[in-house]
């Protein structure tokens, strides 16, 4: 096994690889010498793990192929390094911005005020003709209220294949998107273009977020919980919190659902609605499996996040969370192209949960 292969394997496998491993991988990718797909995509996902090599990465931009430039640009973006912006502008001009949600999450590290002027011209083009649309809407949703200057562009995506994502963005933006209230009400009541599926619940939630009026969200999302489509209504009732007090009883019953995701969402909603962590904490703690490999079938990371929200009353979870955080090996799933990103996100969730529970790390 070559030094590069050994180093690449180490950065994929371990949360805290020896520093020389990242150095070998970054130098190989920047030099384009004997590199590999795995090495390329490790650097793309690395974020702050390669901060010590940011200057080398920035200096290497523009000296390789379009493919290598994309990798290095995203590596800089994942560190929040503004030297990624010129390359992102060039990619936007060529309609070559990243097209996947994981890559949007890398870009979201950059300040919205700096990157929005790059994104907006792309969003103004034909909504049906750009592979990057889903990723850009994901990016706007992650930025939340900072995406307010994009409201008029996001509205154009209502009625397209990206309607659900557009509804999410408008809700995350909140009051600056108040002009969309009537459109959102139409989707919430099944009258919007292409309405159906899970649109009503997302749209009703967004209507509340932009108007401050919870009536529509309580009606639509509460009905979902009462009629069996619970997992699609519970997160929105959780967001509504005490405003959803009338739905506390059916929500509590769903904490005994056979579905792990439904139990987790119900525990979150019940705690947010009632302020009582007693029934919710053991349900959530039961979902935190230290042997979890990252598979999406189980709500482990979500359960950890909610325990952190509950804070000190969930102190019984702290020893288990510390034990998981101390594990050397990364999550085994999903596939290597996003494995480091997924593990980094889980580690952040664990740290934030422990900080919320007992001030760990302060």
VOTIFI-911269 format. One record per atom (N, C-alpha, C): x, y negated, z negated; residue in three letters. Coordinates in pm, whole numbers, plus 32768, in hexadecimal, padded with zeros to 4 digits. Layout:
# VOTIFI-911269
XYZALA;...
This chain:
# VOTIFI-911269
805580788000UNK;800080008000UNK;80587F838000UNK;803C7F26805BUNK;808B7EAB8062UNK;806B7E507FECUNK;80C27DEB7FD6UNK;80AB7D8B7F69UNK;80277D427F7EUNK;80087D217FFCUNK;7F897CDB8017UNK;7F137D357FF8UNK;7F1A7DB28022UNK;7EAC7E0F8006UNK;7E997E217F6FUNK;7F097E2D7F27UNK;7F027E3E7E96UNK;7EC47DC27E55UNK;7EF07D4D7E82UNK;7EBE7CD07E48UNK;7E2A7CBD7E68UNK;7E037CDC7EE4UNK;7D787CCD7F0CUNK;7D1F7D297EBBUNK;7D4A7DA47EAAUNK;7CFC7E037E5BUNK;7CED7DD17DCBUNK;7D557D967D95UNK;7D517D667D0BUNK;7CF07CF37CFAUNK;7CED7C947D59UNK;7C957C207D46UNK;7C027C457D59UNK;7BE97CAD7DA6UNK;7B5F7CDD7DB2UNK;7B357D2E7D38UNK;7B937D747CFDUNK;7B6E7DD27C93UNK;7B6B7D907C08UNK;7BC67D327BEFUNK;7BD77CFF7B67UNK;7BAF7C6D7B5AUNK;7B727C4D7AE9UNK;7B4A7BC37ACEUNK;7BC27B6A7AB1UNK;7C2A7BA37A79UNK;7CA07B547A54UNK;7D1D7B977A8DUNK;7D2B7B987B11UNK;7DA17BD97B4CUNK;7E1F7B887B2DUNK;7E927BC77B37UNK;7F117B7F7B25UNK;7F177B0B7B89UNK;7F4B7A977B61UNK;7F4E7A227BBAUNK;7F937A3C7C3FUNK;7FF67A967C40UNK;803D7AAF7CBEUNK;7FE07AE97D28UNK;7F757B2C7CFCUNK;7F1A7B6B7D5CUNK;7ED57B007DB3UNK;7E9F7A997D71UNK;7E607A2E7DBEUNK;7EC779E67E14UNK;7F4079D47DE0UNK;7FA8798F7E2DUNK;7FC779DA7EAFUNK;7FD67A5C7EA4UNK;7FF37AAE7F1BUNK;7F817AA57F80UNK;7F057AB17F50UNK;7E927AAF7FAAUNK;7E847A277FEDUNK;7E8F79BA7FA1UNK;7E8079347FDCUNK;7EEC79198043UNK;7F69793A8023UNK;7FD5791F8083UNK;7FC2796E8103UNK;7F9579E980F8UNK;7F7E7A3A8170UNK;7F1079FF81C6UNK;7EA379D38187UNK;7E33799A81D2UNK;7E5C79168212UNK;7EA678C281C9UNK;7ED078428200UNK;7F3478538272UNK;7F8C78B78266UNK;7FF178CE82CEUNK;7FBD79218341UNK;7F467960832CUNK;7F0C79BD838FUNK;7F6D7A2E83AEUNK;7FB57A5D8348UNK;80167AC8835BUNK;7FE47B48831AUNK;7FD07BAD836BUNK;7FAA7C318339UNK;7F307C2982DCUNK;7ED67BD182FCUNK;7E627BC282A6UNK;7DF67C2882CBUNK;7D877C218284UNK;7D1B7C81829AUNK;7C967C3E827CUNK;7C2A7C7D82A5UNK;7BA47C488287UNK;7B927C3C81F1UNK;7BBD7C9F81A6UNK;7BAC7C9A8115UNK;7BF97C2680D7UNK;7C747C0F8103UNK;7CC27BA080CEUNK;7C807B1B80F1UNK;7C557B0D816EUNK;7C137A928199UNK;7B9B7A718141UNK;7B477AD5812CUNK;7ACB7ABD80E3UNK;7AE07AB5804BUNK;7B507AE6801CUNK;7B727AD07F8FUNK;7B907A3C7F79UNK;7BDF79FF7FD0UNK;7C0179717FC2UNK;7B85791B7FD1UNK;7B31793D802EUNK;7AB478F38043UNK;7A6178ED7FC3UNK;7A6179597F76UNK;7A0E79637EFEUNK;7A5479337E7FUNK;7AD379147E85UNK;7B2579097E0DUNK;7B0078957DB3UNK;7AD678247DEBUNK;7AB777B07D99UNK;7B2F77837D47UNK;7B1877647CC8UNK;7B8177317C72UNK;7BF377927C5AUNK;7BE278117C7AUNK;7C4E78737C65UNK;7CC978547CB8UNK;7CB978087D26UNK;7D2C77E57D7AUNK;7D4A77507D76UNK;7D1D770D7D0CUNK;7D33767C7D01UNK;7DC776587D06UNK;7E1B76B07CD3UNK;7EAB76947CD4UNK;7EE3768F7D62UNK;7E9876C47DC2UNK;7EC776CA7E4DUNK;7E77766C7EA8UNK;7E30760C7E6DUNK;7DD975B37EBCUNK;7E2775647F23UNK;7E9E75347F00UNK;7EEC74E57F60UNK;7F1375387FD9UNK;7F3F75B27FC2UNK;7F6476098032UNK;7EEB7623808BUNK;7E79763C8050UNK;7DFF7655809EUNK;7DDB75DA80F0UNK;7DDF756380B2UNK;7DBD74E880F9UNK;7E1F74CE816BUNK;7EA074E68154UNK;7F0574CF81BCUNK;7EF775308230UNK;7EBC75A48218UNK;7EAE760A8280UNK;7E3675F382DAUNK;7DDA759C82B0UNK;7D65757F8302UNK;7D8F75418387UNK;7D50756E83F3UNK;7D6C75358476UNK;7DE2757384BDUNK;7E2275D4847FUNK;7E98761284BDUNK;7E7E76A384E6UNK;7E0176CC84DFUNK;7DE177558506UNK;7D657759855EUNK;7D2277C9855EUNK;7CA977D885B0UNK;7C317799856AUNK;7BC3778E85B3UNK;7B47775D8577UNK;7B1D77B88504UNK;7B3678388514UNK;7B14789984ABUNK;7B64787E842CUNK;7BE7786D8439UNK;7C39785683C1UNK;7C1A77CF8383UNK;7BF9776C83D7UNK;7BD476E983A1UNK;7B5576F1834DUNK;7AF577438378UNK;7A7B7751832AUNK;7A99778E82A1UNK;7AEE77F3829FUNK;7B1178338220UNK;7B5377CF81C1UNK;7BB3778581F5UNK;7BFE772981A0UNK;7BA876B38175UNK;7B4E768781CEUNK;7AF2761A81ABUNK;7A9976438137UNK;7A6276BB813FUNK;7A0B76EB80D4UNK;7A5A77028053UNK;7AD7772D805FUNK;7B29773D7FE7UNK;7B3B76B77FA0UNK;7B56764D7FECUNK;7B6275C87FB0UNK;7ADD75997F76UNK;7A7175AE7FC0UNK;79ED75857F90UNK;79CB75C97F0DUNK;79EE76487F01UNK;79D076927E87UNK;7A1B76607E0DUNK;7A8376117E24UNK;7ACA75D07DB6UNK;7A9475447D9CUNK;7A3575177DF1UNK;7A06748D7DE7UNK;7A69742A7E1FUNK;7AC474587E74UNK;7B2E74047EACUNK;7AFA73B87F26UNK;7AFB73347F1FUNK;7AC272E17F8AUNK;7B1272E9800CUNK;7B8573268009UNK;7BD073388086UNK;7B8B739980E5UNK;7B2273DA80B5UNK;7AD27430810EUNK;7A7873DF8169UNK;7A5B73628146UNK;79F47315818EUNK;7A1372FD8221UNK;7A8C72D18247UNK;7AA372BB82D7UNK;7A8A7338832BUNK;7AB573AB82F9UNK;7A9F74278344UNK;7A0A7448834AUNK;79C1742C82E0UNK;7930744582E1UNK;78EA73E78343UNK;7919736C834EUNK;78DF731083B1UNK;78F57345843DUNK;796D73778459UNK;798873AE84DEUNK;792F742684F9UNK;791B74798495UNK;78C774EF84A8UNK;783574C684BCUNK;7809745F8476UNK;778074308488UNK;776C73FA8515UNK;77CC73B08548UNK;77C2737885D0UNK;77B973E78638UNK;77F474598619UNK;77F274CB8677UNK;7784752F8654UNK;7729750985F8UNK;76BE756285CAUNK;76F575E78598UNK;775F75DE8547UNK;77A076568512UNK;77A97653847BUNK;77487615843AUNK;7747761983A9UNK;772576A68378UNK;774C76CA82FEUNK;772F775082CBUNK;769A777182D1UNK;767C77F082EAUNK;75F278188303UNK;75BB7879829CUNK;760578978231UNK;75D378F781CEUNK;75C078B48148UNK;756778EC80F7UNK;754F78B58072UNK;75CC78BA801AUNK;761879288019UNK;769179267FC6UNK;76F178B57FEBUNK;76FD7898806BUNK;7757782C8092UNK;771D77A3806FUNK;769977998071UNK;765B771C8042UNK;767B77057FAFUNK;767F776F7F62UNK;769D77617ED2UNK;772D77347EBDUNK;778677577F19UNK;780F77247F12UNK;780E768E7F2EUNK;77C876647F96UNK;77C475D67FBAUNK;778475817F4DUNK;772975BC7F00UNK;76E1756F7E99UNK;773C753C7E2BUNK;77B7756F7E25UNK;7817753C7DC3UNK;783F74AD7DE5UNK;783C748B7E66UNK;785E74037E90UNK;77F073A17E67UNK;781373237E4FUNK;77AD72C07E28UNK;774A72A77E99UNK;76CB72A37E77UNK;7663728B7EDCUNK;767A72077F23UNK;76A271A07EDAUNK;76B4711C7F18UNK;771C711F7F87UNK;777E71797F7BUNK;77E771817FE1UNK;77BF71D98058UNK;77777245803CUNK;775972A680A5UNK;76D4728C80EBUNK;7675724A80A9UNK;75F4723180E8UNK;75FF71EB8170UNK;76547184817EUNK;765F71458202UNK;768D71A48270UNK;76D07210824CUNK;76F9727582ADUNK;768372CF82D1UNK;763072ED826DUNK;75C3734D827DUNK;7549731182C3UNK;752A729482A5UNK;74AC725982D7UNK;74A17259836FUNK;7509723583BCUNK;74F87238844EUNK;74D772C38484UNK;7509732B8442UNK;74E973B3846EUNK;745773D28451UNK;742673AB83DDUNK;739A73C483B9UNK;733973798414UNK;7367730B844FUNK;730E72BC84A6UNK;72F972FC852EUNK;7348735F854FUNK;733973A185D0UNK;72C4740385CBUNK;72AA7445863AUNK;7236749E8644UNK;723B750A85D8UNK;71D8750D857FUNK;71DD756D850FUNK;71E475FF853AUNK;71B8761D85B5UNK;71B176A985DFUNK;723076D88624UNK;729476818633UNK;730576A48689UNK;738B76AF8641UNK;738B76B085BEUNK;740B76AD8578UNK;7414771C8510UNK;747A77708521UNK;748E77DF84C4UNK;74AF77AF8438UNK;74E17733842BUNK;750D770183A9UNK;749B76CA8354UNK;742176C6838AUNK;73B376848344UNK;739C76C082B9UNK;7392774382AEUNK;73777782822DUNK;73E3775F81C8UNK;7461776181F4UNK;74CF7740819AUNK;74C876AE816EUNK;74A5765581CAUNK;74A175C781A6UNK;742E75AA8146UNK;73BC75EB8159UNK;734E75DA80FBUNK;737376138072UNK;73B976818070UNK;73EB76B87FF2UNK;744676527FACUNK;749C76147FFAUNK;74F775AF7FC5UNK;74AA753A7F87UNK;744675087FCDUNK;73F5749A7F9AUNK;73AD74C17F19UNK;737A753C7F15UNK;7335756A7E9BUNK;7394756F7E25UNK;740E759A7E3CUNK;747175A27DD1UNK;749675177D9EUNK;749974B67DF5UNK;74B7742C7DCBUNK;744173EB7D83UNK;73C874197D9CUNK;735373E57D56UNK;733973527D71UNK;732373007D0AUNK;730172737D1EUNK;736772267D71UNK;73E472537D71UNK;744A720E7DC1UNK;742F721A7E57UNK;73D472757E7EUNK;73B072867F0BUNK;733F722A7F36UNK;731771CD7EE1UNK;72A671757F01UNK;72B271307F88UNK;732871047FB5UNK;733070C48039UNK;7308711E80ADUNK;72FA71A08094UNK;72D971FF8100UNK;7244721D8109UNK;71EF71DC80BBUNK;716171FF80B9UNK;712371FC8144UNK;713A7192818EUNK;70FA71888212UNK;712871F68271UNK;71A372248260UNK;71D3729382B3UNK;719473188287UNK;7189732B8205UNK;715373A981D2UNK;70C173BA81FAUNK;7076734E81FCUNK;6FE873558223UNK;6FD7739782ABUNK;703673838304UNK;702B73B9838DUNK;70317451838FUNK;705B748D8320UNK;7066751F831CUNK;6FE8756282E6UNK;6F88751282B8UNK;6F06754C8292UNK;6EC0757A8312UNK;6E8E75F3830EUNK;6E4D762A8386UNK;6EAB767983DFUNK;6F2B768683B6UNK;6F8A76D78401UNK;6FA6775883B2UNK;700277A783E7UNK;7029782283A0UNK;706E7803831BUNK;709577868307UNK;70DA775F828CUNK;70807714822CUNK;6FFC77248239UNK;6F9E76DB81E4UNK;6FB776F5814FUNK;6FC97772812AUNK;6FD87792809CUNK;7051774A8061UNK;70C0774C80ACUNK;71387707807BUNK;712176708075UNK;70D7763A80D6UNK;70BA75AA80D5UNK;70667586805BUNK;700575D98038UNK;6FB375C07FC1UNK;700B75C07F43UNK;7068761C7F3FUNK;70C276247ECBUNK;711675A57EC0UNK;714A75757F30UNK;719D74FC7F2EUNK;714B74857EFDUNK;70D274747F32UNK;707F74027F0BUNK;706274057E75UNK;7044747D7E40UNK;702C74887DB1UNK;70A874677D60UNK;711B74927D8EUNK;719774767D45UNK;71B873E07D48UNK;7196739D7DB6UNK;71AF730D7DBFUNK;715572C17D5EUNK;70D672EE7D53UNK;707D72B27CF1UNK;703E72307D1DUNK;702971CF7CC4UNK;6FDD71557CE3UNK;7007710A7D61UNK;708671067D87UNK;70A670C17E05UNK;706270FF7E7FUNK;702C71787E71UNK;6FE471B87EDFUNK;6F4C71AC7ECEUNK;6F1E714B7E7FUNK;6E8E713D7E62UNK;6E3A71287EDEUNK;6E7370F17F47UNK;6E2770DA7FC3UNK;6DFA715D8004UNK;6E3371CD7FDAUNK;6E0D724E8014UNK;6D9D72917FC7UNK;6D64724F7F63UNK;6D0472907F09UNK;6C8E72CD7F53UNK;6C5672867FB5UNK;6BE272BD7FFDUNK;6C087339804DUNK;6C7E7337808BUNK;6CAA73AC80D7UNK;6CBD74228079UNK;6CF674088004UNK;6D0C74737FA4UNK;6C8874AB7F70UNK;6C2874547F58UNK;6BA374817F2AUNK;6B6174D97F94UNK;6B7674B88013UNK;6B3C7508807FUNK;6B757596807DUNK;6BF875A2806AUNK;6C3476288062UNK;6C0876717FE4UNK;6BFA76287F78UNK;6BD176677EFAUNK;6B4576A17F02UNK;6AF076687F56UNK;6A6676947F64UNK;6A4E76E37FE4UNK;6ABB770D8027UNK;6AAE7762809DUNK;6A8A771B811DUNK;6A9B76968120UNK;6A73764B8197UNK;6AEA761A81EAUNK;6B64763081BAUNK;6BD876018204UNK;6BF57659827CUNK;6C3D762082DDUNK;6C5F766A8357UNK;6CB176E78333UNK;6C7D775B835BUNK;6CC077D9833DUNK;6CB4780382ADUNK;6C5677C78265UNK;6C4877E481D6UNK;6C26787681BDUNK;6C4D78A58148UNK;6C30792F8121UNK;6CA1796680CDUNK;6C9D79E680B2UNK;6D077A258065UNK;6D1C79E17FE0UNK;6D9979C17FC2UNK;6DBA79827F41UNK;6DC178EB7F4BUNK;6D9C78B37FBFUNK;6D9E78217FCCUNK;6D4B77D97F62UNK;6CCF78057F45UNK;6C7C77B77EE9UNK;6CBD779F7E62UNK;6CFF78047E2AUNK;6D3B77F37DA6UNK;6DB277937DACUNK;6E0977A57E0DUNK;6E7B774A7E1BUNK;6E4A76BB7E38UNK;6DE676AE7E8EUNK;6DB4762A7EB1UNK;6D7175E77E3AUNK;6D2476347DEDUNK;6CE175FB7D78UNK;6D4775CB7D12UNK;6DAE761A7CFEUNK;6E1B75F17CA3UNK;6E5C75727CD6UNK;6E7A756C7D59UNK;6EB974F57D92UNK;6E5F747B7D84UNK;6DDB74907D95UNK;6D7C74217D86UNK;6D8573E77CF8UNK;6D8E743E7C95UNK;6D9D740E7C0BUNK;6E2073C17BFAUNK;6E8C73F67C32UNK;6F0F73B77C1FUNK;6F15732D7C5FUNK;6ED0731B7CD0UNK;6ED972987D13UNK;6E7372347CDEUNK;6E0272667CA8UNK;6D97720C7C7BUNK;6D9071FD7BE3UNK;6DC072617B9AUNK;6DB072617B09UNK;6D2972957ADBUNK;6CD272BA7B38UNK;6C4D72EF7B17UNK;6C5173877B1BUNK;6C4073CB7AA8UNK;6C50745D7AA4UNK;6BD474AC7ACBUNK;6B6274697AE4UNK;6AE374B17AF3UNK;6AE8751A7B61UNK;6B1A74F57BD5UNK;6B1C75537C46UNK;6B7975C87C29UNK;6BEE75AC7BF2UNK;6C4D76177BD3UNK;6C1576777B6AUNK;6BD476417B06UNK;6B9976977A9FUNK;6B2D76F07AD9UNK;6ADD76BB7B32UNK;6A7177087B6EUNK;6AA777767BC8UNK;6AFF77527C24UNK;6B3077B27C88UNK;6B8D781A7C47UNK;6BEB77EE7BF6UNK;6C4A784C7BBAUNK;6C09789E7B4CUNK;6BAD78627B03UNK;6B6378AE7A9EUNK;6B0F791A7ADDUNK;6AD078FB7B4FUNK;6A80795F7B96UNK;6AD679D47BC4UNK;6B5279B77BEEUNK;6BAB7A227C1BUNK;6BC87A827BA9UNK;6BDD7A4E7B32UNK;6BF87AA37ABFUNK;6B7E7AF77A9BUNK;6B097ABC7AA6UNK;6A8E7B057A82UNK;6A677B6F7AE8UNK;6A917B5D7B65UNK;6A607BB67BCFUNK;6AC77C1D7BFEUNK;6B377C297BB7UNK;6B917C987BD7UNK;6C0C7C757C26UNK;6C187BF97C59UNK;6C937BD47C9FUNK;6CEA7B867C3EUNK;6CFD7BC17BCBUNK;6D377B7B7B58UNK;6DC27B467B70UNK;6E1A7B977BA8UNK;6EA57B6C7BB2UNK;6EB47AF07C08UNK;6E517AD67C5DUNK;6E587A607CB3UNK;6E2479E37C6CUNK;6DDD79F37BFFUNK;6DA979807BB8UNK;6DF079627B37UNK;6E2F79C57AFBUNK;6E6C79B57A77UNK;6EDB794B7A72UNK;6F3979487AD2UNK;6FA278E27AC8UNK;6F6B78547AC8UNK;6EFE783E7B10UNK;6EC577B87B15UNK;6E7E77977A93UNK;6E3A77FA7A57UNK;6DFD77E379D4UNK;6E6977C8796BUNK;6EDA780C7977UNK;6F4977F1791CUNK;6F7677607927UNK;6F7D772F79A1UNK;6FA776A579B6UNK;6F407643797BUNK;6EC376667985UNK;6E5A7612794DUNK;6E5D761078B4UNK;6E9076797877UNK;6EA0767B77E6UNK;6E1E766E779BUNK;6E19761C7730UNK;6DA0761176DEUNK;6D2475E6772BUNK;6D3575A9779EUNK;6CC0758577F0UNK;6C7176017818UNK;6CB27675781AUNK;6C7176F17845UNK;6C3F774377CEUNK;6C247702775DUNK;6BFD774A76E3UNK;6B8477A376F7UNK;6B29777E774EUNK;6AB177CE7764UNK;6AD17858779DUNK;6B4A786877D3UNK;6B6F78E87813UNK;6BCB793C77BBUNK;6BDF7915773EUNK;6C3F795A76E9UNK;6C1B79ED76D3UNK;6B9A7A0B76C0UNK;6B737A9576A2UNK;6B8F7AF47717UNK;6B637AD47793UNK;6B847B317801UNK;6C1A7B39781CUNK;6C617ACC7805UNK;6CF37ACF7817UNK;6D327B2F77B4UNK;6D057B2A7737UNK;6D3F7B8576D3UNK;6D247C1676F7UNK;6CAF7C34772BUNK;6C917CBE7752UNK;6CF27CEE77BEUNK;6D1A7C947815UNK;6D737CBB7883UNK;6E017CD87852UNK;6E207CB877D7UNK;6EA27CDC77A0UNK;6EAF7D73778DUNK;6E407DBB779CUNK;6E417E4E7796UNK;6E317E8D781FUNK;6E437E3D7888UNK;6E367E6F7911UNK;6E9F7EDC792DUNK;6E807F3B7986UNK;6EE67F9E79ABUNK;6F577F6379FFUNK;6F427EEE7A37UNK;6FA87EB17A8BUNK;70087E5A7A3AUNK;708B7E737A4AUNK;70EE7E2A79FBUNK;70ED7D957A19UNK;70DF7D717A99UNK;70DC7CE37ABBUNK;70617C9F7A7FUNK;6FEE7CE27A85UNK;6F747CA87A4CUNK;6F827C9779B5UNK;6FB97CFC7971UNK;6FCE7CEF78E1UNK;70277C7778C0UNK;70917C69790DUNK;70F07BFD78F4UNK;70AF7B75790BUNK;706B7B68797DUNK;70277AE9799AUNK;6FBB7ACB7932UNK;6F747B337906UNK;6F0B7B1F78A2UNK;6F457AF3781CUNK;6FB57B2E77F5UNK;6FF57B077777UNK;70217A75777DUNK;70587A4F77F0UNK;708279C37801UNK;700A796577F8UNK;6FA179877842UNK;6F2B79327843UNK;6EEC792977B9UNK;6EE3799A7773UNK;6EA4799976EFUNK;6EF2793F768FUNK;6F75794A7691UNK;6FC678F5763AUNK;6FB67862765EUNK;6FBA784376E0UNK;6FAF77B77709UNK;6F25777E76E8UNK;6EBE77D176F3UNK;6E3577A276D9UNK;6E1D778E7644UNK;6E4877EF75F4UNK;6E2577EE7566UNK;6E9377B6750BUNK;6F0F77B9753CUNK;6F7F779374E6UNK;6FA577FF7483UNK;6F677874748CUNK;6F8078E2742FUNK;6FE079467470UNK;705E794D7442UNK;70BE79A8747FUNK;70B47A37744BUNK;70667A4C73E0UNK;70627ACF73A0UNK;703E7B4173FDUNK;6FCC7B3B7441UNK;6FA87BAA749BUNK;70007BB17518UNK;70357B407545UNK;707E7B3D75C4UNK;710C7B7375B8UNK;714F7B54754BUNK;71DE7B747541UNK;71FB7C0A754FUNK;71B47C63750AUNK;71D47CF2751BUNK;71B77D2575A8UNK;71517CED75E8UNK;71337D167672UNK;71A77CF176CEUNK;71DB7C7976BDUNK;724A7C4C770FUNK;72C97C9876EFUNK;72E47CAD7671UNK;735E7CF37648UNK;73607D81767EUNK;72EB7DBF7687UNK;72E37E4876BBUNK;730C7E50774EUNK;73047DDF7796UNK;73297DDF7824UNK;73BD7DC8783BUNK;74087DA377D2UNK;74957D8377E4UNK;74E87E0277D7UNK;75077E3D7849UNK;75507EBB784FUNK;75E47E9E7867UNK;763C7EC3780AUNK;76CB7EA7781FUNK;77077EF47894UNK;76C27F5B78C2UNK;76F37FA97934UNK;76BA7F7879B9UNK;766E7F0B79B7UNK;76337ED57A32UNK;769E7EBB7A9BUNK;76837EE57B16UNK;76E87ED87B80UNK;76CC7E637BDEUNK;76657E127BBFUNK;76457DA07C15UNK;75D17DB97C73UNK;75997E2F7C73UNK;752A7E4E7CCCUNK;74B07DF77CB1UNK;746C7DCF7D1BUNK;73FD7D707D0FUNK;737D7DAE7CD9UNK;73797E327CC9UNK;72FF7E727C97UNK;72E67E547C04UNK;734D7E2B7BBCUNK;73407E127B2CUNK;73587D7E7B0CUNK;730A7D477AAEUNK;73137CB67A91UNK;73767C957A23UNK;73EB7CD57A25UNK;74487CC679B6UNK;74787C3679A8UNK;74A77BFC7A16UNK;74DB7B747A0CUNK;746D7B1379E2UNK;73F57B267A15UNK;73867ACD79F0UNK;73667ADA795CUNK;73697B537928UNK;73507B667899UNK;73BA7B207845UNK;74387B29786FUNK;74A47AE57828UNK;748D7A4E782AUNK;74697A1A789EUNK;7452798978AAUNK;73E4795B784AUNK;737879A77842UNK;7307797F77EDUNK;732C79887759UNK;737879EE7734UNK;73A779F876AAUNK;73F8797B7684UNK;7448794B76E2UNK;749378D176CAUNK;7439785976BAUNK;73CC78547706UNK;736A77E776F7UNK;732A77EB766DUNK;73097862763FUNK;72CB787075BBUNK;7329783D754FUNK;73AA78587560UNK;740E78217506UNK;741B786D7484UNK;742C78247417UNK;744B78607395UNK;73ED78D0736BUNK;736A78CA7386UNK;7314793B735EUNK;733779BF73A4UNK;738779B7740FUNK;73B07A317455UNK;743C7A5D742CUNK;74667A3873B4UNK;74EE7A557387UNK;750D7AEA7386UNK;74A87B3D737AUNK;74C07BCE737BUNK;74FC7BFE73FEUNK;74ED7BAE7468UNK;75247BD474EAUNK;75B77BB474F7UNK;75EC7B5D74A1UNK;76747B2A74B4UNK;76DF7B9774B8UNK;76E17BFA745EUNK;774C7C5F7465UNK;774E7CAA74EAUNK;76D77CCC751DUNK;76D17D13759DUNK;77037CBA760FUNK;76DC7C3C760FUNK;77077BE2767AUNK;779E7BCE7676UNK;77D77BC475FEUNK;78697BB775F4UNK;78AF7C34762AUNK;78777CA6760DUNK;78B47D23763BUNK;78B17D2A76D4UNK;78437D00770EUNK;783A7D0177A0UNK;789C7C9C77DCUNK;78A37C2677A0UNK;78FC7BBF77D3UNK;798E7BEA77CDUNK;79B17C3B776BUNK;7A3C7C67775AUNK;7A637CD477BDUNK;7A047D0D7804UNK;7A247D777863UNK;7A847D4478CEUNK;7AE67D9578F0UNK;7B4C7D6D7951UNK;7B1B7D7879E1UNK;7ACA7DE079FCUNK;7AA57DF87A88UNK;7A2B7DA67AAFUNK;7A2C7D767B2AUNK;79BB7D2C7B60UNK;79457D897B77UNK;78D27D4D7B90UNK;785E7D9A7BBEUNK;78837DE57C3DUNK;78517E5E7C4AUNK;78707EAF7CBFUNK;781F7E8C7D3AUNK;77B07E467D26UNK;77597E217D95UNK;773A7D8D7D8BUNK;770C7D4E7DF4UNK;76F17D857E79UNK;77717D927ECCUNK;77657D977F50UNK;77D77DB37FA7UNK;78447D4A7F95UNK;78BD7D6C7FC3UNK;79357D1D7FA4UNK;792C7C8D7FD5UNK;78DF7C75803FUNK;78D57BED8073UNK;789C7B8A8011UNK;78557BBA7FAAUNK;78207B617F43UNK;783B7B967EB6UNK;788E7BFB7EABUNK;78A27C3C7E28UNK;78E17BDD7DC3UNK;79457B917DEBUNK;79877B357D8EUNK;79267AC77D65UNK;78DC7A917DC6UNK;78787A2A7DA7UNK;78117A5E7D42UNK;77E07AD87D59UNK;777B7B117D00UNK;77B37B237C73UNK;782E7B527C6AUNK;78687B677BE6UNK;78837AE37BA0UNK;78B57A807BEBUNK;78CD79FC7BAFUNK;784B79C17B79UNK;77DF79D37BC4UNK;775E799F7B96UNK;773179E47B16UNK;77497A687B0EUNK;77247AB27A95UNK;77777A847A1FUNK;77F87A717A35UNK;78507A4379C9UNK;782279BA7998UNK;7802795F79F4UNK;77D178DB79CBUNK;775178E77978UNK;76F9794179A2UNK;767C79557959UNK;7697798978CCUNK;76F379E778BFUNK;77177A1C783CUNK;775179AE77E3UNK;77AC795F7819UNK;77EA78F477CAUNK;7783788E779FUNK;772E786477FDUNK;76C8780077DCUNK;766578377776UNK;764578B87780UNK;75E978F4771FUNK;762678F47693UNK;76A5791A768AUNK;76E7791B7607UNK;76F6788E75CFUNK;770E782D7626UNK;771477A375F7UNK;768D777675C0UNK;762177A27604UNK;759B777E75D5UNK;757577C37554UNK;75A7783D7542UNK;7580788B74CCUNK;75CF7862744FUNK;76547858745CUNK;76A2783B73E3UNK;771677DB73FAUNK;770F77907468UNK;7779772D7481UNK;77FD776A74A4UNK;77FE77E574D8UNK;787A782C74FBUNK;78D077D57556UNK;795077D2753AUNK;79AE778A758EUNK;79C076F87569UNK;796F76C6750AUNK;797A763774E6UNK;79E47625747AUNK;
